[in-house]
Amino acid sequence: MTDATHSGAAAPATGLLATDARTRRRNAAEKRFRAYGLAAIGTGLFFLVVLLGSILYNGVGAFQQTFINVPVYLDPERLDKTGTGDIAEIQKVSTFGYTPLVQEGLWAVVQEQGITTELADANDMKALLSPAGPAEIRDFVLANPDRIGETVEFRLLASSRVDGYLKGRVSREGIADDRNIAVEHLDLTDALRDAGVVHKGFNSAFIFGADASESRAEQAGLGVSMIGSFFMMLTVLLLALPIGVAASIYLEEFAPQNRITDIIEVNISNLAAVPSIVFGILGLAAFIQFAHLPQSAPLVGGLVLTLMTLPTIIISTRASLKAVPPSIRDAALGVGASKMQSVFHHVLPLAMPGILTGTIIGLAQALGETAPLLLIGMVGYIATNYPEGIAAGFMSPNSAMPAQIYEWAKRADPAYYERAWGGIIILLVFLLAMNVIAIVLRRKFERRW
Amino acid sequence: MYDSPLRKTEVEATDTKIVAKDVQVYYGETHAIKDVNIDILDKTVTAFIGPSGCGKSTFLRCLNRMNDTIDICRVQGLIAIDGQDIYDKRVDPVQLRAKVGMVFQKPNPFPKSIYDNVAYGPRIHGMAKNKAELDEIVEKALRRGAIWNEVKDRLQSPGTGLSGGQQQRLCIARAVATEPEVLLMDEPCSALDPIATAQVEELIDELRTNYSVVIVTHSMQQAARVSQKTAFFHLGNLVEYGETSKIFTNPVDPRTESYITGRIG
């Protein structure tokens, strides 16, 4: 009663053409809220652009590498001392035996080009060349022993200092205390670049190659850890999808509603929020210490990530099962379908887009996960060898993409810093591709009801 | 036109199809159906009427054990079809539902082709040995559903693309495809416009020649038009059950009279 009298007195009759104070306040509040919203979205977009920009700016360099064209004389006196061409004899010459050949080859180029340098002899070429070069030539000679005695032109990796100099990472002032390279080397690099001997090219070895030791940043690639990630994802997919979908279908369609299912449901939701490192230590205890599976193996990584991904898959699968209208279940039961027939013939196909999307998002999350891998030894393992065969792919030690990136970021040489950013670009490309697949599948399977 | 009965309303058949004795239904603590006793006749349309929440849909869903899917629902008493207790432990509800078809309030075709909608039931019950037999069953069902002429040229197009009335007739065709003996309809016309409703009502009357039809409806006019027997439910009790003409013209119970004249409901 009092309310009615009050509002009656406070709201004098106004025409529609004049806005009253109350309406103006409401309109202003709405306008302010819209401004907040726009500001929030703007801030988000700004940070996204900064993030992507800095990743690209820092990482693009890793896809380019500096190479030196060196004609190498495969000296028979040094490579095949017996002169018989016997492969066992040739194998006795280690990588160190090839190093002088490469250095002399480059020194010959310098003199041929008529470049004046203060460097005295072939030994000084060491700073320009990557230690990976001689190994590459040795592999070539062992594969083609008949080429001994010829001069073969190789495209060899430049040292990481020279690479950094051409990319602007290494400066003349910055190398004052550097024992690996001197200003004279940089002068020579400039001259060789002008002559076309030193040049930058696309670095496929970064994508497909193996990791290298700490001192050979120019040689390191993501390829082996990519295989490690692939086998991990395969494990996750093969385990988490069937287990997750079966668990969700049972909980959603068959399980009775009682205290036990309530407890299970609450716990699944909670598991989705458990820090991933907890799954790591669980994996260490259960799979490595108890089940004695090998350390650093993608199988163990995959098992740990399966545990981590299961709640995500179960939650999204249950949500998409819930979204199927109950009238479809009634319809199937009404014509005499059994519970299981109604689920598998009607409910599951309709929930499929949601299940697939959830699974792929879960996989993408697992692909980028680093923390649990710390505890099972996949971080810190130097993945220099490709696994031999599928069984080895699961069982032999390997790294994974995010673990490899973390490993590179830890290393001292700034050349590795660039590679860490480059690795992030590759990882993001994979995540983007998986999300695109999720969207495409969703579109393809989506049906109206 | 809509107020006059479509066909004659006398009960022709006298065979009892479904017998219910002292049926009680509980939802948890709620006593939803109290002491219902009813004999439903074969080849007859029986209408269940009553205000919302009176238990008529609940009772209908007891007749093919659709309430089994609700965890907290308990059914007591006897419901027998052709003298066989359908709540006997040996009865498989899946087998029962093939015998007692159901059409729901909202048309709910599967998001599949018209053909697959109708063929689904016969397929899972193994009623056809080959494609030709299945085609025959589908055509027969669609003809009984009075929709064959409208869809015969587009059997492979999605069932969800039909209009509301067509969808409901498709659902009826789907229900009769499994050759049921009883057809339960839970407010089959509540989502349809008057023209589609008239078509479905005409269809219900035709179905009477083959099946025992039980229909739940909110529209008393509809009950008067299509049914031969009417049961009036109120607050979980079966208040009155008798021939439709008698219920609507000369009800015994004062509650029935109040409801059909619009004083309660």
Interface residues (C-beta under 8 A of the other chain):
Chain A: P256 Q257 P325 S327 I328 R329 D330 A331 A332 L333 G334 V335 G336 A337 S338 Q341 H345 H346 L350 R447 R448 W449
Chain B: N64 M66 T69 D71 V94 Q95 R97 A98 G101 M102 V103 F104 K106 N108 P109 F110 P111 Y120 G121 I124 H125 T160 C171 R174 A175 A177 T178
